[in-house]
Amino acid sequence: MTVGASDGSNDVANFCNGTGTVRPAGKPRGLWGGDPRNGYWRGVATSTLPDVATERLTDLMIAALDPTPGGRVLDIGCGVGKSATHLLTTSAMHVVGITISETRLDQARTRAAEAGVADRATVQHADAMRMPFSGDSFDAA
Ligand SMILES: C[S@@+](CC[C@H](N)C(=O)[O-])C[C@H]1O[C@@H](n2cnc3c(N)ncnc32)[C@H](O)[C@@H]1O
């Protein structure tokens, strides 16, 4: 993929790859388990750790899916693949994860392989702003 210097996607990719000039100070990356993720703190103490809150949000999103066996889910911005692997281990769905960060690809693939779900996981480099799939490729995203 080629992007111009003023393209925001390039900045995001550099940030996630760890090659950009703006980087988390170390703690956030560790706290969030390798990639900053969104969490869900409603109903729990604000002191709840991010890894717990992010799993809660992942569970909420999975609960909103129709977990039809064989169904195809697109994980946009799959990062290190935590949410995708969680979905794969709790359902019989197939997941295609895309991330703009090249350094995340292997981490996501390794995570799926270690969880024994690599046969239903595809991880590829793609920019969500230039989606390489047709509109009817997935059952959910
Ligand atoms: C907050 S992390 C997501 C973590 C992941 N969903 C998980 O549960 O582990 C956001 C991810 O989205 C990716 N991303 C950001 N902009 C993107 C874009 N335009 N296209 C594809 N991926 C993108 C980043 O590289 C980063 O890995």
The ligand as an ORCA input file, in Angstrom:
! r2SCAN-3c Opt
* xyz 0 1
  C      -7.415     -0.018     19.332
  S      -6.589     -1.103     18.260
  C      -7.728     -2.421     18.074
  C      -7.480     -3.615     18.889
  C      -8.206     -4.862     18.446
  N      -9.537     -4.607     17.927
  C      -8.251     -5.848     19.573
  O      -9.310     -6.107     20.090
  O      -7.177     -6.335     19.949
  C      -6.920     -0.273     16.728
  C      -6.304     -0.961     15.537
  O      -6.896     -0.435     14.356
  C      -5.908     -0.296     13.372
  N      -6.309      0.733     12.430
  C      -6.400      2.070     12.621
  N      -6.801      2.693     11.504
  C      -6.998      1.709     10.576
  C      -7.421      1.721      9.216
  N      -7.718      2.857      8.573
  N      -7.528      0.547      8.579
  C      -7.218     -0.615      9.195
  N      -6.796     -0.692     10.476
  C      -6.686      0.465     11.168
  C      -4.658      0.091     14.155
  O      -3.493     -0.264     13.447
  C      -4.812     -0.709     15.451
  O      -4.131     -1.929     15.346
*
